[in-house]
Amino acid sequence: MTNKDIQQLVDKYFAGETTPAEEQQLALALKECEDLSDEWQAVSMMLGELTLGEAEYNEILANREKQAPVIKRMYPRWMAAAASLLIIICVGAVLLWPNNEQLSSDAVAKTEKQACKTTEGRIENAPSLKMPDSPSEGIGQTADSRRTNDEKKEESEKIIVNTAADEADEIDPYLHYASHEEKIDTMPYQDPARVNEYIAKLAEANNVKEGALKCSLPCDSNVVSAVYVFPDKDEINLFGRLLQLACWYKSETPGYRLTFSNQQFFFELKDMRRQLHYHWIAERINGKVLFYATHAPLGTNVSSACYQEYCNELMHINSINKKSRKI
Amino acid sequence: MTRSEFETIAVKLHQKALKVCLDFWSSKDDAEDAAQETMIQLWRYLEHIDAERSVEALAVRVAKNCCVSMYRKQQHREVGPILDSTKDYPTNTHDSDPQGQLEAQDTQRMLNEALDLLKPRERQLFDMRAVMGLSIDEIASQTGIPKLSVTAMVSAARKKVFTELRRRIKQ
């Protein structure tokens, strides 16, 4: 706010026309001024600390909202309750149905039959759609016109094949025709590596440097780890942020496992595209929060020995307990 | 406001303050601490509170100030009393150093002396605006004075206080 803006608000204040919000704005602006004139100092005193405190309260809340976007409820409560009730009924019906297997096999057979019918229908109907309007045209159709029709068909097929190939290229440019890769993730892909990116940014914002990796055990080169020691401050609120981050991932994500308490946070995910297994652990130790991230190819045995060493170091019990525990 | 009057509305005021504090603090314990602090501040300021005025609005403002005050303390890791009982108005004391406290006391004394020059009606409207944080519309509806008159009286009161304060600052 410029001095001119402040003076305008001061004039408005003396005219008794300022709103409470404008007075809060003025109180904040005057607080930030380094050399207050006598007039502005008097106005600042008149506005009082209650107005200034209220302005700061609103400012802090606004800043928090900017920093951490609030997860808004997308659906009304009744809709969520109705959906959960429906799920319970469905699950109950499936579990409690007497001829469950027979029912499912019947259902499969029915759907297969329906699928056959529909494909047959398409085959039968296909020529009729392409039949000319008048019979004379059909009879008089020359070999050339048939050829041109066949060519058109081939062209259209080629186009379809090309677009399919393009789509395949878009999905995975490295997919080789000989590779046999089963697509396991059927839901929208949420990259687990984003957790690490977020933590790295958070650490940078709070001047927390990544800890040096040191482990007395021989390291498996497949296992990639990172460690940070954050101060346990409310303004960083690492546990809250981690929880919010974990909640962003859909619980149907492969390998999703989240356990947390006020003391410890543990989160696990599998990346089926890159075939990686991610683990994140955070623990409150002596006024600090130890954050440990690790990922390794699926099926790799990941030991928590290194993590335990960091814990011991923070707890200063390295000499007492050197035993390692598995995650 | 008398003690018994305060006690009758204390539960309601506490709920109001707690709601404000819960919006601010992620920890329920911190929110309850701030709400409790608000009640203590209001209790100390009791004799200055007019029972007929909007005490809830004051409780909300004091709660916000207590939250900010606690927040600052947590940031600076300072330990000390949040309250400054020497002040007439409940405030968010952030001057933990003795010099800062003396300056704050001096400021408050000057402001009180300037406010003493106001007529009772002017003082009432000034306080409703500065302490309660009520808007002109709210003051008009509570006092029954037309809005334009409220604006004019608040303006006159502010100019009086300002002239006196400036004179004292220049001395």
Interface residues (C-beta under 8 A of the other chain):
Chain A: Y13 F14 A15 G16 E17 T19 P20 D38 E39 Q41 A42 V43 M45 M46 L47 G48 E49 L50 T51 L52 G53 E54 E56 Y57 N58 I60 L61 D234 E235 N237 G240
Chain B: D23 F24 S26 S27 R61 V62 K64 N65 C67 V68 S69 Y71 Q74 Q75 Y89 P90 T91 N92 T93 T107 M110 L111 A130 V131 G133 L134 S135 I136 V150 T151 A152 M153 V154 S155 R158 K159 V161 F162 L165 R166 I169 K170
